[in-house]
Amino acid sequence: MARLFQAFQAHYGFDSSPCSPHCGHGKGAVEAKVGMIRRKLFVPGPGVWSLENFNAKLPDPGEYDIAFTATDTKGAQ
């Protein structure tokens, strides 16, 4: 391990354990945690000054009213 990284570990008080490059689930768990931290810390939340202002920006409910119909596809030919 590089001396600079060892100094970084000692300063922030954490331990590392390298994962195998062929072990996908270990890397995926790390990537998921990094993504979660990035979303929580660096993505700005929506800002609203007042509820009236927020409601004024919402689309008209009738504008996106779509009728859905259920069809039975088992008997269709």
ABEGO torsion letter per residue (X at the ends): XBAAAAAAAAAAGBBBBBBBAABAAAAAAAAAAAAAAAAAAABBBBBBABAAAAAAABBBAAAABBBBBBBBAAABX
